[in-house]
Amino acid sequence: MTTIADLCHAYTMYSKEYKKSYRSDCSKFNKYIIPQLGNMKIVEVTRNDLQHYINGLTHLQRATRNRHIAIIKALFTFAREQEYIEKSPAAGMRAYKEPASLRKAMEPEEFAKFIRVLKNEILVEPRDTLSLIMLLAFSGLRLGEARSALMQDVDFKKSTLFLRDTKSGDSRLVPLCGEAKEIILMQKNKYGSNGLIFRSKSGGMATEPRRLMTALCEKAGIDKYTPHSLRYTAGSAMLAATRDLYAVKRFLGHKNIKTTEIYAQYFGGQQHADVERAMALMLKG
């Protein structure tokens, strides 16, 4: 192995089995790193070379540039572990300070309006994408988690959904409130006890309902929200109901309490009971 392009290829083969961000890494390699640095011999790469590359990404936001710094660090850490180099030239590279972004969560009144519209739409035409949005609203699941969730992993007696693969790469149990169980039961009656809970017409994963979410918000007469906003909303409701950041951390499946602390900024202020109280609070709007 001699060049950064070779290193990127080797790292890609390695990370394909271990990293959920594999496709994102490949995109950065092919679009940015290989065209600009690919021909350089890895033993000759200096910290200045890498910093010059990062400094040239001025058209990207700081958060995106930080992702480039992270992948470069991982790339050369891999090279050192494989004994291609003795010391990583990326060691000590500092990330940019990112501006704080306040996650947008629905107010209780907005949530109640949104759910009324959503339920009416489901009564008219119980499409999987509508039911998917309903589960997101009452579970705090990430969109990808809900789309890949399997019917055989639902325990109706214990009111849980087992997620085999999450963003962190770990499995976890998600508590289900009554509304969430009703949605899943409706899907079970449609498809049976095995396979994806939500499906496309071809039988694969349900499509991402981003445009549908926008249309529902417009129909409800509320601000525009994304599917992920429903996760922020559920987490905020849980915090309002429990005043316990660790309850919210468990509910949302965060690995780091620092991530959960963000929720304290926008909602002023056992597991299954907490979920029921949190969702009942949102429906009072």
Helices and strands as residue ranges (DSSP letters): H 4-15, H 22-28, I 29-33, H 34-37, G 42-44, H 47-55, H 62-81, H 108-124, H 128-139, H 143-148, G 151-153, E 154-155, E 160-163, E 172-175, H 178-191, H 210-220, H 227-242, H 245-252, H 257-261, G 262-265, H 271-282
